[in-house]
Structure formats: structure tokens, C-alpha cells
Amino acid sequence: MVDQMESRWVIFLVVVFGAIFQVAAQEPGQRTIQRPQGVGPLQVRPGGTQRVATQQGPTVPAWLPLAPNHEKYLNDILNYWEHETSKIERYRCDFERYEYEMGQFGRVLKTYTTGKIQYESPDKGLFHAEVIKHRTPPKQPGGEPGLQPQVDGPREHWICDGTSIFEFNYPLKQIIKRPLPPGMQGKQIAEGPLPFMFGAKAVQIKRRFWLRVVTPPDMKGEYWLEAIPRTMQDAQNFSAMTIIISEKDYLPKAMLMVHPNKARTNYLFNERETNWIRNVFVRSKFVPVLPTREWKMVDALLERAAAGAPRQQPRNAIQVRPPFGPVRQSQNPRGRPTSR
């Protein structure tokens, strides 16, 4: 359970990232970043890159170094995004998740999930898998596999109120409270396992990930960014990720992840909405509520103490990285400061 907590918390951080990609309303076309001549997808398929081995840690992608015009194009996207994402206060969307595993004849769909994501700046988040369907074998040889809805059993349901993570354990009918380390509370959440998911600076992103633009030449209205982990800690969770950003609202519309075991997880983000007018008479989504009287709230630290476990930092605790570099003002694609 302890080992699973870290990986699931990382996934929670990943899917909430949509909150940071909104830009303020502006004149049509101003947010467009022109792709320079000669910059195209070296490899569109995530995880399909060839690597050059190093003595320690993850391997360096063979497509490095980037051409100067490609590097500038990438920096334009990252710096423009860095400045504009600070305007996000609230974000919510519906998601679809497709989980693929390796089968006898290649990757096959294992699980299809739909649910909701919500985020509130700077450190509140919600991830709720509402409908889960698992692949079932064909009813007859040569037939198509089906999808069977999951009625009972575990499902991912998380709430972060800024100081603690609340995990809904459906089989046990418990909400398990796990306090966040002090360094992860508040805006320091940007220093977590995936910093670019929470509005970190472009310099932080590039220190932890190798990046390039892989937008297909015939794809209009989207930016495709591929990220390869540069650290062993990040590489344990995914080997490659492609983030597809909509030019219309500058929000991620999809995320394609390749895992070290060659499995894949694809997310689609639908009905994206930001900075709506909050209804003060509606209970906050970031306050956990017991679904029924049978449920109970459990404090993980108190249970550890009652069991006589030594008081030490659990090995699944999120390690906080020191901030990298100074804050920089972004330039828009036309070279002018984007502050208004």
C-alpha cells in the first residue's frame, strides 16, 4: 500500500495539471506561436525515440541537441505559457482515460475510465474516477473484446485541501487522511514530481526534462510537446510523455504517457472550464465528505503511532526540490512583454 501511494499520488499530480494552461482573453491570433521553417516532428509517437546510453541515470535522447530554430520555438512556447498560467484560479474538466497493456500481439486496451478533475490555485485538487470499465474476452473466437463496468472494488478518488491528501478507499469504506510534508504545502507543490504540471518556471522544467516540439505538420490549432525524464526518480513513473495543448484556450486537451514497462495511458480532457464565478452557498469540492454513515475518516499518522511504528518520514513522502533560478518575465510571440 505504501509503495502504491507514491505512484498514485504522482498520477494525481499529472491529471490535475490542466489547471495551469489557461490564458487570459486577448485579441484573436495573439496567442499563436508561429512554427519556424524546418521545425517538424522528429518523432510523433511518444516513447518511440532512440536513446544514447549514459553511465548513470536515464539515457539522453538521440534527437539532442535541438536545432537553434527548434530550441527558440520551444522556448517561446514555454516562456509564454509560464507567464500566462499565473492567471489561473480555478479549473475543472471531465476526463477520459485509456489504459493499454502489452498483449500477445501488441498493446490492447485494458481499462477505460471517465471522471472529473478540479483544481484551485495554489494547492487544492480533486481527481474522481466515476465510471470504470475493464476489458472482457470475446464471447466467441475471433470476436471483439467487450468492456464490463466495474460495480464494486477500488477506484481512484482523491482530494487535496492544500495541507493533506484524502484517499477514498471504497472497499474499506474509509477516507484516509495523509498530511503533506510542510515543503509541499502552498505554492511549493510546483516543486513536486512533475513541476511543469503546476506552473513551475520554464528553467525548472528544462532542468528535469528533455523537451522538444513534435506537432505533426498537418495539425492545426495544437502544440505537441514531448517530455523525457532526466532523473531516475521521474523515469520510474514514465519514460515519455506527450502533452497536446489547444491553441484556442491554451489548455491541454490530451496527454499521452508511455511507462517503463511499455504500457501506455492516454488522457483526454473535455468540457474544460476556468475561473467560473464561485457559488458561496455550495460546499467546496475540496472538503471531504463521508459518502454514507458506514464510512469513517482515518488519520494515517495516528494509526501508525497507535501501531507502534517508529516516528519517521514515510518512504513514500514527496521530496521537495529546491527552486531553480529567478523568476523571469515572459515575452509573447511578437517579442513584447505579455503583462497588461
C-alpha positions as CSV (number, residue, x, y, z in Angstrom):
1,M,0.0,0.0,0.0
2,V,2.8,2.4,0.8
3,D,4.5,1.8,-2.5
4,Q,1.2,2.3,-4.4
5,M,0.6,5.6,-2.6
6,E,3.6,7.3,-4.3
7,S,2.7,6.2,-7.8
8,R,-0.9,7.1,-7.4
9,W,-0.1,10.5,-6.0
10,V,2.1,11.1,-9.0
11,I,-0.7,10.3,-11.3
12,F,-3.0,12.6,-9.3
13,L,-0.5,15.4,-9.8
14,V,-0.3,14.6,-13.5
15,V,-4.0,14.8,-14.2
16,V,-4.6,18.0,-12.3
17,F,-2.1,19.8,-14.5
18,G,-4.8,21.1,-16.8
19,A,-5.3,23.9,-14.3
20,I,-2.2,25.7,-15.3
21,F,-2.6,26.2,-19.0
22,Q,-5.3,28.8,-19.3
23,V,-4.5,32.3,-20.8
24,A,-6.5,35.5,-20.3
25,A,-8.8,36.7,-23.0
26,Q,-6.9,38.6,-25.8
27,E,-7.1,39.6,-29.4
28,P,-7.6,36.6,-31.8
29,G,-4.3,35.3,-33.1
30,Q,-2.1,37.0,-30.5
31,R,-1.5,33.7,-28.6
32,T,-0.4,31.9,-31.8
33,I,3.2,31.0,-31.9
34,Q,4.4,30.6,-35.4
35,R,6.4,27.4,-36.2
36,P,9.6,28.4,-37.9
37,Q,10.5,26.8,-41.2
38,G,12.1,23.4,-40.8
39,V,10.7,22.6,-37.4
40,G,8.7,19.5,-37.6
41,P,8.1,16.3,-35.6
42,L,11.3,14.3,-35.5
43,Q,9.2,11.5,-33.9
44,V,5.5,12.0,-33.1
45,R,4.9,8.7,-31.4
46,P,5.6,9.1,-27.6
47,G,8.3,6.8,-26.4
48,G,9.5,6.0,-29.9
49,T,12.7,7.9,-29.5
50,Q,16.1,6.2,-29.8
51,R,18.3,6.8,-26.8
52,V,22.0,7.2,-26.2
53,A,23.1,5.3,-23.1
54,T,24.8,7.1,-20.2
55,Q,26.8,5.6,-17.3
56,Q,24.2,6.6,-14.7
57,G,20.6,7.6,-14.8
58,P,18.2,7.9,-17.8
59,T,19.6,7.9,-21.3
60,V,19.9,11.0,-23.4
61,P,17.5,11.2,-26.4
62,A,19.3,10.8,-29.8
63,W,17.5,13.9,-31.1
64,L,19.5,16.2,-28.9
65,P,20.8,18.8,-29.4
66,L,17.9,20.6,-31.0
67,A,18.4,22.9,-33.9
68,P,18.6,26.6,-32.9
69,N,15.3,27.5,-34.5
70,H,13.6,24.5,-32.8
71,E,15.1,25.5,-29.5
72,K,13.8,29.0,-29.9
73,Y,10.4,27.8,-30.9
74,L,10.2,25.6,-27.8
75,N,11.4,28.4,-25.5
76,D,8.7,30.7,-27.0
77,I,6.0,28.2,-26.1
78,L,7.4,27.5,-22.6
79,N,8.0,31.2,-21.7
80,Y,4.7,32.4,-23.0
81,W,2.9,29.6,-21.0
82,E,4.9,30.4,-17.9
83,H,3.7,33.9,-17.8
84,E,0.1,33.3,-18.7
85,T,-0.6,30.3,-16.4
86,S,-0.2,32.5,-13.4
87,K,-3.7,33.8,-14.2
88,I,-5.4,30.5,-13.3
89,E,-7.5,30.5,-10.1
90,R,-9.9,27.6,-10.8
91,Y,-10.1,24.8,-13.3
92,R,-12.4,21.8,-13.9
93,C,-13.0,19.3,-16.7
94,D,-14.2,15.8,-17.5
95,F,-11.6,13.3,-18.4
96,E,-11.4,10.0,-20.4
97,R,-8.6,7.7,-19.6
98,Y,-7.5,4.7,-21.8
99,E,-5.1,2.3,-20.2
100,Y,-3.2,-0.1,-22.5
101,E,-1.1,-3.1,-21.6
102,M,1.2,-5.3,-23.7
103,G,-0.6,-8.4,-25.1
104,Q,0.5,-11.2,-27.3
105,F,0.0,-9.2,-30.5
106,G,0.8,-5.7,-29.2
107,R,-0.9,-3.2,-26.9
108,V,-4.5,-3.8,-26.0
109,L,-7.0,-1.7,-24.2
110,K,-7.2,-2.9,-20.6
111,T,-9.3,-0.3,-18.8
112,Y,-11.5,2.7,-19.8
113,T,-12.3,5.3,-17.2
114,T,-14.3,8.5,-17.1
115,G,-14.4,11.1,-14.3
116,K,-13.8,14.6,-13.1
117,I,-10.8,16.8,-12.3
118,Q,-10.9,20.0,-10.4
119,Y,-8.2,22.4,-9.3
120,E,-8.0,25.6,-7.3
121,S,-4.8,27.7,-7.0
122,P,-2.4,27.3,-5.5
123,D,-2.7,23.8,-4.0
124,K,-6.2,22.3,-4.0
125,G,-7.1,19.4,-6.3
126,L,-9.6,16.7,-6.9
127,F,-9.5,13.6,-9.0
128,H,-12.5,11.3,-9.1
129,A,-12.8,8.2,-11.3
130,E,-16.6,7.8,-11.6
131,V,-17.1,5.1,-14.2
132,I,-14.6,2.3,-14.8
133,K,-14.8,-0.4,-17.5
134,H,-12.5,-3.4,-17.8
135,R,-11.8,-5.4,-21.0
136,T,-13.6,-8.7,-21.2
137,P,-12.6,-11.6,-23.6
138,P,-14.5,-12.1,-26.8
139,K,-17.7,-14.1,-26.5
140,Q,-16.6,-16.2,-29.4
141,P,-13.2,-16.9,-31.1
142,G,-12.2,-14.1,-33.4
143,G,-14.8,-11.7,-31.9
144,E,-14.2,-8.3,-30.5
145,P,-13.5,-7.9,-26.7
146,G,-16.0,-6.1,-24.6
147,L,-16.0,-3.6,-21.7
148,Q,-17.6,-4.6,-18.5
149,P,-18.5,-1.8,-16.0
150,Q,-16.9,-2.2,-12.6
151,V,-19.6,-2.2,-9.8
152,D,-17.6,-2.6,-6.7
153,G,-13.9,-2.6,-5.8
154,P,-11.3,0.1,-5.6
155,R,-11.4,3.3,-7.6
156,E,-9.3,6.4,-7.7
157,H,-10.8,9.2,-5.7
158,W,-8.5,11.9,-4.2
159,I,-8.9,15.3,-2.7
160,C,-6.1,17.7,-1.7
161,D,-7.1,20.6,0.5
162,G,-3.6,22.1,0.5
163,T,-2.3,20.5,3.7
164,S,-3.4,16.9,3.4
165,I,-4.3,14.2,0.8
166,F,-7.6,12.4,1.4
167,E,-7.9,9.0,-0.3
168,F,-11.3,7.4,-0.6
169,N,-10.9,3.7,0.0
170,Y,-14.1,2.2,-1.3
171,P,-13.6,-1.5,-0.3
172,L,-12.9,-0.5,3.3
173,K,-15.4,2.5,3.3
174,Q,-12.7,4.8,4.7
175,I,-11.4,8.2,3.8
176,I,-7.6,8.1,4.7
177,K,-6.0,11.4,5.6
178,R,-2.3,11.7,4.8
179,P,-0.7,15.1,5.7
180,L,1.6,16.7,3.1
181,P,5.2,17.5,4.1
182,P,5.4,21.2,5.0
183,G,7.5,21.9,1.9
184,M,4.8,20.6,-0.4
185,Q,2.1,22.9,1.0
186,G,1.1,26.1,-0.7
187,K,2.9,27.0,-3.9
188,Q,5.7,24.6,-3.2
189,I,3.5,22.0,-4.9
190,A,5.2,23.2,-8.1
191,E,8.4,21.5,-6.8
192,G,6.7,18.1,-6.9
193,P,7.3,15.1,-9.1
194,L,6.1,16.8,-12.2
195,P,6.8,20.5,-11.9
196,F,5.5,21.6,-15.3
197,M,2.1,20.4,-14.3
198,F,1.8,23.1,-11.6
199,G,3.1,26.3,-13.2
200,A,6.8,25.9,-12.5
201,K,9.2,28.1,-14.3
202,A,10.5,27.1,-17.7
203,V,14.0,26.8,-16.4
204,Q,12.8,24.2,-13.8
205,I,11.1,22.2,-16.5
206,K,14.2,22.1,-18.7
207,R,16.4,21.1,-15.8
208,R,14.3,18.0,-15.1
209,F,13.1,17.0,-18.6
210,W,14.4,16.9,-22.1
211,L,11.8,18.6,-24.3
212,R,11.0,19.1,-28.0
213,V,8.1,20.1,-30.1
214,V,6.5,17.2,-32.0
215,T,3.4,18.8,-33.6
216,P,2.5,16.9,-36.8
217,P,3.0,19.2,-39.8
218,D,-0.7,18.9,-40.9
219,M,-2.0,19.5,-37.3
220,K,-3.5,23.0,-36.9
221,G,-4.5,24.7,-33.7
222,E,-2.4,22.5,-31.4
223,Y,1.0,22.4,-29.8
224,W,2.5,18.9,-29.1
225,L,5.3,18.8,-26.5
226,E,7.3,15.7,-25.8
227,A,8.9,15.4,-22.4
228,I,11.6,12.8,-21.5
229,P,12.6,12.5,-17.8
230,R,16.2,13.4,-16.9
231,T,16.2,11.9,-13.4
232,M,15.8,8.4,-12.1
233,Q,13.0,9.5,-9.8
234,D,10.9,10.8,-12.7
235,A,11.9,8.0,-15.0
236,Q,10.4,5.4,-12.6
237,N,6.9,6.8,-13.4
238,F,7.1,7.3,-17.1
239,S,9.6,7.1,-19.9
240,A,8.0,9.6,-22.2
241,M,5.0,11.9,-22.2
242,T,3.4,14.0,-25.0
243,I,1.2,16.9,-24.0
244,I,-1.2,18.3,-26.6
245,I,-2.2,21.9,-25.9
246,S,-5.1,23.5,-27.7
247,E,-4.2,26.8,-29.3
248,K,-7.8,28.1,-28.7
249,D,-7.7,28.2,-24.9
250,Y,-4.1,27.1,-24.3
251,L,-5.3,24.2,-22.1
252,P,-4.2,20.6,-22.5
253,K,-6.7,18.6,-24.5
254,A,-4.8,15.3,-24.2
255,M,-1.8,13.7,-22.6
256,L,-0.1,10.5,-23.8
257,M,2.1,8.6,-21.4
258,V,4.5,5.7,-22.0
259,H,5.5,3.8,-18.9
260,P,8.8,1.9,-18.4
261,N,7.1,-1.5,-19.0
262,K,5.9,-0.2,-22.4
263,A,2.3,0.1,-21.2
264,R,0.5,3.4,-22.1
265,T,-2.0,5.7,-20.5
266,N,-3.8,8.3,-22.6
267,Y,-5.9,11.1,-21.2
268,L,-8.5,13.2,-23.0
269,F,-9.6,16.4,-21.2
270,N,-13.2,17.5,-22.2
271,E,-15.5,20.3,-21.1
272,R,-12.6,22.4,-19.9
273,E,-13.6,25.5,-17.8
274,T,-11.6,28.0,-15.8
275,N,-12.2,30.9,-13.4
276,W,-16.0,30.5,-13.2
277,I,-18.0,32.6,-10.6
278,R,-17.9,30.6,-7.4
279,N,-21.2,30.0,-5.6
280,V,-20.6,30.7,-1.9
281,F,-23.7,28.6,-0.9
282,V,-22.3,25.4,-2.4
283,R,-20.0,23.2,-0.4
284,S,-16.3,23.3,-1.5
285,K,-15.3,20.2,-3.6
286,F,-12.0,20.2,-1.6
287,V,-13.7,19.3,1.7
288,P,-14.0,15.5,2.0
289,V,-17.5,14.3,2.9
290,L,-18.3,10.7,4.1
291,P,-20.5,9.2,1.4
292,T,-22.6,7.3,3.9
293,R,-22.8,6.6,7.6
294,E,-20.9,3.4,7.1
295,W,-17.8,5.3,6.1
296,K,-15.3,6.7,8.6
297,M,-12.3,9.1,8.5
298,V,-8.9,7.6,9.3
299,D,-5.8,9.6,10.1
300,A,-2.8,7.6,8.7
301,L,-0.3,9.2,11.0
302,L,-2.4,8.4,14.1
303,E,-2.8,4.8,13.0
304,R,0.9,4.5,12.6
305,A,1.5,5.9,16.1
306,A,-1.1,3.6,17.6
307,A,0.5,0.6,15.9
308,G,3.8,1.5,17.5
309,A,5.6,2.3,14.2
310,P,8.7,4.5,14.6
311,R,8.1,8.2,14.0
312,Q,10.0,8.8,10.8
313,Q,9.3,10.2,7.4
314,P,7.5,7.5,5.4
315,R,9.5,6.4,2.4
316,N,6.7,7.4,0.1
317,A,6.8,11.0,1.2
318,I,7.1,13.5,-1.6
319,Q,10.5,15.0,-1.7
320,V,10.6,18.8,-2.2
321,R,13.2,20.1,-4.6
322,P,14.8,23.5,-4.1
323,P,13.6,26.1,-6.6
324,F,15.7,26.7,-9.7
325,G,16.7,30.1,-11.0
326,P,15.0,33.5,-10.8
327,V,11.5,34.5,-12.0
328,R,11.6,35.8,-15.5
329,Q,9.1,37.9,-17.4
330,S,7.8,36.1,-20.5
331,Q,7.7,37.6,-23.9
332,N,4.8,36.9,-26.2
333,P,5.5,35.6,-29.8
334,R,5.8,39.1,-31.1
335,G,8.6,39.9,-28.7
336,R,6.6,42.3,-26.4
337,P,6.1,41.7,-22.7
338,T,2.8,39.9,-22.1
339,S,1.8,41.8,-18.9
340,R,-1.2,44.1,-19.4
